[in-house]
């Protein structure tokens, strides 16, 4: 099987271009809730922030191959 490298810039809550279990490395840098100077009014509440991060985690779980690596900056 040939090795393929792809860099995708997009929403890590919905990675529709990726099949289940097809990724060997995820590097993501989600916005921080406590960084309003970088992301003003991005999340209306901490609960909304946590809900978004759960979606990211679920999607990473879906696309990541067994035994592979996630790096969350």
Order of alpha helices (4+ residues) and beta strands (2+ residues): beta-alpha-beta
